[in-house]
Amino acid sequence: MERTLVVWRRLGKEHGEGRGFKVNPPEVVSAHIQQKVVASRETPDEDWRWWQISDELIVERPHPGIGYGPKSLLYYLPRKKWAIIENACFPNLGEDWPWYVHIGSICHEETLGCWLFTDLFCDVIVQEDLRTHSVLDLSDLGMALGIGLISGSQLAAALDSTQELVDMIRGGEFPPAELAQGKALVAELLVPDDRQ
């Protein structure tokens, strides 16, 4: 297990969260990502949130806020292209939906010295029974294709990744085995006593 860093890119929102989706020029995208990297690197050591467990798993202890509570953990699975929130806290969903999965892409950006997770609109929520699920924001995915934010191949990859996740849930194989490994290794580090 080693320290790492993950920054998020909400595709089409680099110009600002509340201003609708649009295709932003490369300089806006680059400045936005660089700003997030710089801000995240200023995190004090005692509050460091990102840990790489293996090539297949990165774990983050997010700050409580929209979508995250004191017991939330965020698991990044680079090969599967998912960011999975355990103990998600979305008031509009209620406590019956503790799992929230963002479909996207994640790669290590050598020039930035960090992982970059690009959210590709589509999400899947899973109830406590680990079988009941719902796919969200497919219309956003279609809109992204329509305005040129994503290519046809990116759309296909997002849909393939979503289908793989749905098949896993329906087959009784959710959460992925990688999460148990990560949770066991970082339980004390990522969920200290004052957050339990």
VENSUL-V19664 format. One record per residue. RES is the residue in three letters. PHI is phi in degrees with one decimal (999 if undefined). PSI is psi in whole degrees, -180 to 180 (NA if undefined). D_LAST is the distance of its C-alpha to the last C-alpha in Angstrom with 2 decimals. Layout:
BEGIN
RES_PHI_PSI_D_LAST ; RES_PHI_PSI_D_LAST
END
This chain:
BEGIN
MET_999_132_22.10 ; GLU_-143.1_156_23.16 ; ARG_-62.4_144_22.35 ; THR_-148.2_-170_23.72 ; LEU_-147.1_136_23.76 ; VAL_-125.5_128_23.80 ; VAL_-117.7_149_25.35 ; TRP_-100.8_143_25.99 ; ARG_-122.4_116_29.38 ; ARG_-89.0_101_29.82 ; LEU_-53.1_127_33.36 ; GLY_84.5_3_35.81 ; LYS_-121.6_14_33.51 ; GLU_-63.1_-22_34.08 ; HIS_-83.4_-9_36.22 ; GLY_143.0_139_33.46 ; GLU_-63.9_-40_30.96 ; GLY_-92.5_19_32.82 ; ARG_-118.8_24_36.28 ; GLY_77.6_167_36.71 ; PHE_-87.2_141_37.10 ; LYS_-159.8_163_39.97 ; VAL_-81.4_115_41.28 ; ASN_-94.9_148_40.70 ; PRO_-64.1_153_43.03 ; PRO_-53.2_-37_41.89 ; GLU_-67.6_-32_41.77 ; VAL_-69.7_-44_39.29 ; VAL_-60.8_-49_37.05 ; SER_-61.3_-45_37.33 ; ALA_-63.6_-40_36.66 ; HIS_-62.1_-48_33.59 ; ILE_-65.6_-44_32.04 ; GLN_-60.4_-41_33.10 ; GLN_-61.3_-42_31.55 ; LYS_-67.1_-39_28.14 ; VAL_-62.9_-48_28.50 ; VAL_-60.9_-46_29.48 ; ALA_-62.5_-42_26.64 ; SER_-68.3_-36_24.01 ; ARG_-66.1_-18_25.71 ; GLU_-81.4_0_25.18 ; THR_-62.5_127_21.41 ; PRO_-62.8_152_20.88 ; ASP_-53.9_-41_20.18 ; GLU_-69.8_-15_16.92 ; ASP_-110.3_12_15.68 ; TRP_-58.9_137_17.41 ; ARG_-113.9_-14_15.98 ; TRP_-115.8_127_18.59 ; TRP_-137.2_129_19.30 ; GLN_-93.2_120_22.22 ; ILE_-87.1_-42_21.89 ; SER_-160.2_-176_25.43 ; ASP_-64.8_-19_28.15 ; GLU_-102.6_-5_26.54 ; LEU_-151.7_130_22.88 ; ILE_-125.7_139_21.04 ; VAL_-120.4_139_17.28 ; GLU_-126.8_139_15.81 ; ARG_-100.4_97_12.45 ; PRO_-72.6_154_13.87 ; HIS_-68.3_138_13.49 ; PRO_-55.4_140_12.39 ; GLY_172.2_-156_15.79 ; ILE_-60.5_118_18.26 ; GLY_91.4_-16_17.06 ; TYR_-126.6_134_13.56 ; GLY_-112.0_-174_10.34 ; PRO_-65.8_-20_6.95 ; LYS_-108.6_11_6.45 ; SER_-72.4_142_10.17 ; LEU_-129.1_146_12.15 ; LEU_-119.4_121_15.86 ; TYR_-109.3_127_18.33 ; TYR_-104.7_127_21.93 ; LEU_-115.3_92_24.65 ; PRO_-55.4_-40_27.78 ; ARG_-70.9_-34_30.30 ; LYS_-87.8_-15_29.21 ; LYS_67.8_39_28.75 ; TRP_-120.8_149_25.47 ; ALA_-120.5_112_22.25 ; ILE_-107.7_122_19.73 ; ILE_-94.9_123_16.60 ; GLU_-99.1_137_14.11 ; ASN_63.7_47_12.13 ; ALA_-65.2_149_14.72 ; CYS_-130.1_80_14.92 ; PHE_-108.2_109_18.66 ; PRO_-53.6_-34_19.81 ; ASN_-72.9_-16_23.23 ; LEU_-96.2_-29_22.06 ; GLY_84.1_175_19.82 ; GLU_-76.2_-11_16.99 ; ASP_-73.7_-9_19.58 ; TRP_-120.7_74_19.55 ; PRO_-80.8_-6_16.19 ; TRP_-116.0_130_18.15 ; TYR_-133.2_123_20.19 ; VAL_-117.0_122_22.60 ; HIS_-91.4_131_24.70 ; ILE_-92.8_134_28.07 ; GLY_-166.3_-148_29.53 ; SER_-140.2_147_30.77 ; ILE_-138.7_131_29.22 ; CYS_-145.5_156_31.33 ; HIS_-87.3_123_31.31 ; GLU_-98.1_104_33.46 ; GLU_-59.6_-40_35.23 ; THR_-66.6_-28_36.72 ; LEU_-94.4_-18_33.36 ; GLY_68.8_35_31.60 ; CYS_-157.4_171_28.68 ; TRP_-87.6_143_27.78 ; LEU_-120.5_118_28.81 ; PHE_-99.9_121_27.36 ; THR_-104.9_114_29.90 ; ASP_-74.4_122_28.74 ; LEU_-105.4_41_31.64 ; PHE_76.6_-51_31.01 ; CYS_-74.9_137_30.47 ; ASP_-132.6_157_27.06 ; VAL_-130.6_131_26.08 ; ILE_-110.6_148_23.46 ; VAL_-132.4_133_22.51 ; GLN_-77.6_173_21.55 ; GLU_-58.6_-29_19.29 ; ASP_-72.0_-6_22.47 ; LEU_64.0_16_22.64 ; ARG_-125.7_-44_26.30 ; THR_-70.3_128_26.73 ; HIS_-147.8_166_26.80 ; SER_-146.7_141_28.49 ; VAL_-98.5_131_29.93 ; LEU_-116.7_156_29.76 ; ASP_66.3_28_31.85 ; LEU_-64.1_-31_34.83 ; SER_-66.6_-33_37.09 ; ASP_-65.9_-37_35.44 ; LEU_-63.2_-43_36.18 ; GLY_-64.9_-41_39.77 ; MET_-60.5_-41_40.07 ; ALA_-60.8_-40_38.97 ; LEU_-66.5_-43_41.77 ; GLY_-62.4_-36_44.21 ; ILE_-95.8_1_43.83 ; GLY_87.4_16_43.77 ; LEU_-71.9_-33_40.16 ; ILE_-130.0_159_39.98 ; SER_-91.8_171_42.74 ; GLY_-60.3_-37_43.70 ; SER_-70.4_-35_42.33 ; GLN_-66.7_-40_38.90 ; LEU_-60.9_-47_38.97 ; ALA_-60.9_-41_39.93 ; ALA_-64.5_-42_37.15 ; ALA_-64.0_-43_34.51 ; LEU_-67.5_-40_35.99 ; ASP_-61.6_-43_36.21 ; SER_-65.4_-40_32.55 ; THR_-64.3_-44_31.63 ; GLN_-63.9_-40_33.93 ; GLU_-59.1_-42_32.50 ; LEU_-66.0_-47_29.00 ; VAL_-59.7_-42_30.47 ; ASP_-62.5_-39_32.44 ; MET_-63.1_-45_29.40 ; ILE_-63.1_-50_27.60 ; ARG_-62.9_-29_30.83 ; GLY_-85.0_3_31.36 ; GLY_73.6_25_28.08 ; GLU_-110.4_17_26.90 ; PHE_-105.9_140_23.84 ; PRO_-76.5_158_21.37 ; PRO_-58.2_149_23.41 ; ALA_-57.2_-31_23.35 ; GLU_-57.9_-30_22.43 ; LEU_-66.9_-39_18.83 ; ALA_-61.9_-42_18.29 ; GLN_-61.0_-48_19.78 ; GLY_-64.8_-42_17.67 ; LYS_-63.6_-42_14.34 ; ALA_-64.1_-40_15.56 ; LEU_-74.9_-29_16.81 ; VAL_-117.8_11_14.02 ; ALA_-53.5_-51_10.79 ; GLU_-72.3_-37_10.43 ; LEU_-68.6_-44_12.14 ; LEU_-92.9_-17_10.47 ; VAL_-130.0_72_6.73 ; PRO_-64.5_163_6.91 ; ASP_-52.9_-35_5.40 ; ASP_-72.2_-8_5.80 ; ARG_-106.4_-6_3.83 ; GLN_-83.4_NA_0.00
END
